[in-house]
Amino acid sequence: MYAITGITGKVGGAVASQLLAAGLPVRAVVRDAVRAKAWAERGCEIATARMEDAASLSAAFDGATGVFILPPSDFDPEPGFPEARAVIEAVSMAILKARPAKVVCLSTIGAQAGEANLLTQRTLMEAALRELPIPVTFLRPGWFMENAAWDVAPARDHGVIASFLYPLDKPVPMVATADVGRVAATLLRQTWRGVRIVELEGPQRVCPNELASAFALVLNRPVRAEIVERQTWETLFRSQGMRHPLPRMRMLDGFNQGWIDFEGHPDGIIHGEVELEAVLRELVSSAI
Ligand SMILES: NC(=O)c1ccc[n+]([C@@H]2O[C@H](COP(=O)([O-])OP(=O)(O)OC[C@H]3O[C@@H](n4cnc5c(N)ncnc54)[C@H](OP(=O)(O)O)[C@@H]3O)[C@@H](O)[C@H]2O)c1
């Protein structure tokens, strides 16, 4: 039995679909039982748990061969990352109590970075889980291609995408969430000892200009990328409702300055199969 958190989202859903397709038993860990219906209909066991609640999580992980941990995204964390720390504590306690045979935890490219930024939330998660007496794999994917969902309307309606990543011709490791889920499911089925780090990107790197060109192809209209100047970020993010924009700004700095990157040798990075164009076609059709 594989217990999958985040199953109602993109990556968790892809992990579960892969396991079910292989005929393996899946326990859907959801925070809202109403959202579990589709997974129950596909034959999953259902467990209700929040990622901040050790008791419900340990019940959800009980008896599992493998557990997939999807830490919730928090783009606007309080100073010191108390929300992420609460999740880390609950997940660690639940794993210690339930003692699943193995754990795959979704982390991120750049989790090893020494400078504080939004991804420090995953640095902290990795540091805690690597201390547990259970085999754990940290899957560190690149920038999700699905982040381009934000760009669909401006590309379609105005022919411009706003880029926080620059220079516009600098290739960025990007990957489709379908590939992240597929690789996570493969990792979950493997047997290993101790701590593993697996880094993952798509078939090729994508620079912002290429993202714009791919939108142009899919939308059949000219699309160009335009840099959002660094000095405007804080005001912009605050105007969008963020209260603590600095960690997100430092994450973007990390990508642009190169201190957020894969840690291992390039030959060790796994490459996914899903092309950017396929992801953009999906995003554009679901936005209509
Ligand atoms: N975006 C990127 O470029 C990127 C790159 C590398 C790694 N990542 C990592 O990818 C993850 C996001 O994956 P995704 O895109 O698949 O996310 P998603 O589609 O937004 O789904 C998030 C899932 O987490 C569940 N969830 C959220 N908060 C929860 C809580 N407090 N308790 C229980 N469940 C909770 C959601 O449940 P509901 O359906 O109930 O909301 C949903 O199933 C994050 O860990 C992020 O750090 C992202």
The ligand as an SDF file (V2000), in Angstrom:
LIG
                    3D

 48 52  0  0  0  0  0  0  0  0999 V2000
    6.2820   25.1710   -8.8680 N   0  0  0  0  0  0  0  0  0  0  0  0
    7.5340   24.7870   -9.0410 C   0  0  0  0  0  0  0  0  0  0  0  0
    8.2380   25.2720   -9.9410 O   0  0  0  0  0  0  0  0  0  0  0  0
    8.1200   23.7200   -8.1510 C   0  0  0  0  0  0  0  0  0  0  0  0
    9.4100   23.2620   -8.4000 C   0  0  0  0  0  0  0  0  0  0  0  0
    9.9370   22.2710   -7.5630 C   0  0  0  0  0  0  0  0  0  0  0  0
    9.1830   21.7550   -6.5170 C   0  0  0  0  0  0  0  0  0  0  0  0
    7.9220   22.2390   -6.3090 N   0  0  0  0  0  0  0  0  0  0  0  0
    7.1400   21.6840   -5.2020 C   0  0  0  0  0  0  0  0  0  0  0  0
    5.9680   21.0970   -5.7140 O   0  0  0  0  0  0  0  0  0  0  0  0
    4.9690   21.0820   -4.6870 C   0  0  0  0  0  0  0  0  0  0  0  0
    3.6510   21.5360   -5.2730 C   0  0  0  0  0  0  0  0  0  0  0  0
    3.1690   20.4760   -6.0920 O   0  0  0  0  0  0  0  0  0  0  0  0
    1.8830   20.6080   -7.0220 P   0  0  0  0  0  0  0  0  0  0  0  0
    2.1620   21.6320   -8.0840 O   0  0  0  0  0  0  0  0  0  0  0  0
    1.4530   19.2590   -7.4110 O   0  0  0  0  0  0  0  0  0  0  0  0
    0.8580   21.2780   -5.9990 O   0  0  0  0  0  0  0  0  0  0  0  0
   -0.7200   21.5260   -6.1830 P   0  0  0  0  0  0  0  0  0  0  0  0
   -1.1840   21.0700   -7.5280 O   0  0  0  0  0  0  0  0  0  0  0  0
   -0.9410   22.9490   -5.7780 O   0  0  0  0  0  0  0  0  0  0  0  0
   -1.3560   20.5610   -5.0890 O   0  0  0  0  0  0  0  0  0  0  0  0
   -1.0960   20.7480   -3.7290 C   0  0  0  0  0  0  0  0  0  0  0  0
   -1.6420   19.5300   -2.9870 C   0  0  0  0  0  0  0  0  0  0  0  0
   -1.2990   19.6290   -1.6060 O   0  0  0  0  0  0  0  0  0  0  0  0
   -2.5080   19.5410   -0.8480 C   0  0  0  0  0  0  0  0  0  0  0  0
   -2.3590   20.3690    0.3700 N   0  0  0  0  0  0  0  0  0  0  0  0
   -2.0490   21.6890    0.4160 C   0  0  0  0  0  0  0  0  0  0  0  0
   -1.9770   22.0840    1.6940 N   0  0  0  0  0  0  0  0  0  0  0  0
   -2.2420   20.9940    2.4630 C   0  0  0  0  0  0  0  0  0  0  0  0
   -2.3230   20.7660    3.8570 C   0  0  0  0  0  0  0  0  0  0  0  0
   -2.1040   21.7530    4.7350 N   0  0  0  0  0  0  0  0  0  0  0  0
   -2.6190   19.5180    4.3000 N   0  0  0  0  0  0  0  0  0  0  0  0
   -2.8670   18.5240    3.4170 C   0  0  0  0  0  0  0  0  0  0  0  0
   -2.7940   18.6680    2.0770 N   0  0  0  0  0  0  0  0  0  0  0  0
   -2.4870   19.8980    1.6170 C   0  0  0  0  0  0  0  0  0  0  0  0
   -3.6030   20.0550   -1.7580 C   0  0  0  0  0  0  0  0  0  0  0  0
   -4.8390   19.5980   -1.2870 O   0  0  0  0  0  0  0  0  0  0  0  0
   -6.2400   20.3700   -1.6190 P   0  0  0  0  0  0  0  0  0  0  0  0
   -6.7200   19.7660   -2.9130 O   0  0  0  0  0  0  0  0  0  0  0  0
   -7.0880   20.0330   -0.4610 O   0  0  0  0  0  0  0  0  0  0  0  0
   -5.9160   21.8230   -1.7450 O   0  0  0  0  0  0  0  0  0  0  0  0
   -3.1560   19.4040   -3.0740 C   0  0  0  0  0  0  0  0  0  0  0  0
   -3.4890   18.0420   -3.0920 O   0  0  0  0  0  0  0  0  0  0  0  0
    5.5010   21.9450   -3.5480 C   0  0  0  0  0  0  0  0  0  0  0  0
    6.0290   21.1130   -2.5490 O   0  0  0  0  0  0  0  0  0  0  0  0
    6.6140   22.7300   -4.2250 C   0  0  0  0  0  0  0  0  0  0  0  0
    7.6360   23.1230   -3.3300 O   0  0  0  0  0  0  0  0  0  0  0  0
    7.3630   23.1980   -7.1080 C   0  0  0  0  0  0  0  0  0  0  0  0
  1  2  1  0
  2  3  2  0
  2  4  1  0
  4  5  1  0
  4 48  2  0
  5  6  2  0
  6  7  1  0
  7  8  2  0
  8  9  1  0
  8 48  1  0
  9 10  1  0
  9 46  1  0
 10 11  1  0
 11 12  1  0
 11 44  1  0
 12 13  1  0
 13 14  1  0
 14 15  2  0
 14 16  1  0
 14 17  1  0
 17 18  1  0
 18 19  2  0
 18 20  1  0
 18 21  1  0
 21 22  1  0
 22 23  1  0
 23 24  1  0
 23 42  1  0
 24 25  1  0
 25 26  1  0
 25 36  1  0
 26 27  1  0
 26 35  1  0
 27 28  2  0
 28 29  1  0
 29 30  1  0
 29 35  2  0
 30 31  1  0
 30 32  2  0
 32 33  1  0
 33 34  2  0
 34 35  1  0
 36 37  1  0
 36 42  1  0
 37 38  1  0
 38 39  2  0
 38 40  1  0
 38 41  1  0
 42 43  1  0
 44 45  1  0
 44 46  1  0
 46 47  1  0
M  CHG  2   8   1  16  -1
M  END
$$$$
